[in-house]
Amino acid sequence: MFDGLRSYLKRALDLRFDALTTPERLALLQRCEELRRQLPAVEHSLINQLAGQADETELGGKLAPALANRLLISRGEASRRIHEAAELGERTALTGEPLEPVLPATAEAQRNGKIGPGHVAVIRGFWHRLPDFVDIETRQRAEAQLARLAGEHRPDELSKLADKLTDCLNPDGDFTENDRARRRGLTIGKQDIDGMSPITGYLTPEARATLDAVLVKLAAPGMCNSADESPCLSGTPSQAAIEGDTRSAGQRNHDALLALARAAMASGDLGQHNGLPASIVVTTTLQDLEAGCGKALTGGGTLLPMADVIRLARHAHHYLAIFDKGKAVGLYHTKRLASAGQRIVLYGKDRGCSFPGCDVPGYLTEVHHTDPWAKSKRTDIRELTLACGPHHKLLDNGWITRKNQRGETEWIPPPHLDGGQPRVNNFHHPEKLLRAEDDEAA
């Protein structure tokens, strides 16, 4: 059947539309849009079957990254398709009885090509925003109404209608504790080209009240001003500091949160994380440090300008790690767990999870012995690597690791995955991609 679809698509690609009128071209574009909208409905069953039947060994990990890698789409897009399939695809009860989709009217409209991904996103968002006290019959009628309206309006128009419908169902805006708990969260986005990072999210009323009380003190004019040679972090700032404070309210909030986080780290009350005191681990080269330019890398994957590194280094503990062509020299002991010094070296060497394509930074990884400790009884830095929790577990499901001649960690999948070919992760080492041709020539 899919071969037939491909054949028909090939015939459509060979068509020419020079002789068509404007109304005819618009009509054909509408037909194309209908077909495009129907295709996800075909995928829902496939995705749901993978989610319910395929195990991590067969997939080589979780479903979302497996889909992302196989289809060459982003992990966010893969996750969206999985969640959409769970709500718009057919379901099966524990007894084997078929069940209708969670959003039946939306699923039917999609199968008929009446609504697209933008409409589906609006309806799904409306469904998840409804408070707990709205009964299931009312929910279903509202969903059916939006699915009908989606066939008559653009997604941006439908979004406004969905907001109006939400107001009708919940005029007082009374959300339960469960509703608020479900929406809470803060997300720190990826660093921009200038090193800045966006932050978005929602605070619970308790978190908002707590932050208000902190910011009214630490974000007051003259407090925690990074432009001052000796910022006022407690007590009352001088009148000169207050009058000389030219920061906006948003900038004062930022500086207050930074001061709060640094005070928490300096207190020592945060304890340890993965064998190291909770702290900022920064790796850089001696050349960049002496030149006072360039950027260093933290264990969390953050690029830090050298001026910030030098400022932080005034109160830091310094380590010198020596590498020979990418291989860490020495630094081993006979205990199974890696020492604090070895973890620091791995932050600088691997920078993050060594599994191919994984972007998890060093702070969120575990130390793995490529040469099993049970066999060697030695924890040698030359045989250690970093792996995130999910990928570390793959080693119990047929995956093995080894070091190659360049000191890189190779992950070798079971024979039924990619033919068992070893792979390395260059995500944390983009500079290696720039010299790939030189390595091949050598």
ABEGO torsion letter per residue (X at the ends): XAAAAAAAAAAAAABBAAABBAAAAAAAAAAAAAAAAAAAAAAAAAAAAAAAABBAAAAGEBAAAAAAAAAGBBAAAAAAAAAAAAAABBBBBAAGBBBBBABAAAAAAAAAGABBAAAAAAAAAAAAABBAABBAAAAAAAAAAAAAAAAABBAAAAAAAAAAAAAAABAAGBBBAAAAAAABEBBBBBBBAAGBBBBBEBBBAAAAAAAAAAAAAAABBGBGBAABABBBABEBBBAAAAAABABBAAAAAAAAAAAAAAAAAAAGAAEBBGGBBBBBBBBBBAAAAAAGBEBBBBAAGBBBBAAAAAAAAAABBBBBBBBBGGBBBEGBBABABBBAAAAAAAAAAAGBBABBGBABBAAABBBBBABBAAAAGBBBAAABBBBBAAAAAAAAAGBBBBBBAAGBBBBBBBAABGGGBBBBBAAABAAAAAAAAAAAAX
